[in-house]
C-alpha cells in the first residue's frame, strides 16, 4: 500500500474514531472493507455479535477512501439506531466509486445559491464537460484535462479553479498552483483604453440608431455588454439594471452630458433575442466587430471605471454601480487607483510646502 493511501486511511479512521462511529476502514490487497462489531449473519448459526468485515468492492484510492468513510458513518448510524440489516450488504450489489457525473450534480446543488446560472455554465459546466462523466474522479484525470489547455490563458485558469473546487468537494488534495499560470483578467491599463474624445467620436459615426443607443448606455453608465438589453430608464438620468450577471442595481452616468446629448432616456434597443445573458453579449460583440468602433464593448466599461477614479468617486460607490465587490473592483483597477493616490499625496505635499505644480 502506498504511503499516501495509508495516510489517507489513517486520517479517515481518526475522524471515524473521533465521531465514535465504532467502524473503521481496512484494506486487503487493493480493496477496501468496513470493520465493526456486527450482528450475526442470517443462517450463520450464531447469536452474539462479533467483529466482522464488510467488503465494499471499491479500490484503495483517494475517491474510494472518501466513499468508504461515508459508508462507515452510515453503518455507524445504522448500528446505533438498531436498524442495521444484513440484507442491504448481502443482497445489494457491491458499492461502486461515485462517477464524475454524479459528483458534479451534487457539487452543482451545493453551488446553486451562490452562483448565477450564467456563471455556472461558463466557469464550471464548460470545464467539467471535458471530463469522462462515467468514470470516478482521480487526480490524473483532472491534471490531464488541464494539460490539454493552453498555458497562461483564461481557459487554463478557469479549468484549474473549477477542478480545484471539485477535487476539494470530493475530498481530494490537488496542487495546481503552478499550472494556473500568469493569466489575469484583472489587469486594466488606463493608457490602453479609448479616450473620452474617441468614445464620443465613435458614437457619432454609428449610423444605426438602435445600436448607437446600446453603445451610448454602455459608455455612459459603464454597463456589461448584455445589461443594455435589461435596462429601465424611468428614473433618468439614473439607469436601472433589471437583471444581469450580478442582478439589480442603479447606475449614474459619467458623463451626464452624454446621457442628455445622446438622448439615452429614449430606449432604442435592437430587436435581438437570446436564451441567456451571454447570447445578448455575443450580439454586442458581433456589432462592435463590424462597426466603425475600433475597440471592444468592455473597453467602454473599463473607461467608465477609470473616469470615475479620476473624478474622485468613492471606490466603494463605483464598485457598487458597476456590480462589483469592493475587492474585485480594487484588484481590477489597482493601477489606476494607485496612480490617483500617488497624485493626491504629491499634490498634498506641494500644498504643504507652498510650491505650485
Secondary structure, 3 states (H helix, E strand, C coil): CCHHHHHHHHHHHHHHHHCCCCEEEEEECCEEEEEEEECCCCCCCCCCCEEEEEEEEEECCHHHHHHHHHHHHHHHHHHHCCCCCHHHHHHCCCCCCCEHHHHHHHHHHHHCCCCCHHHHHHHHHHHHCCCCCCCECCHHHHHHHHHCCCCCCHHHHHHHHHHHHHHHHCCCCCCCHHHHCCCCCCCCCHHHCCCHHHHHHHHHHCCCHHHHHHHHHHHHHCCCHHHHHHEECCCCCCEEECCCCCCCEEECCCCHHHHHHCCCCCCCCCCCCCCCHHHHHHHHHHHHHHCCCCCCHHHHHHHHHHHHHHHCCCHHHHHHHHCCCHHHHHHHCHHHHHHHHHHHHHHHHHHHHCCCC
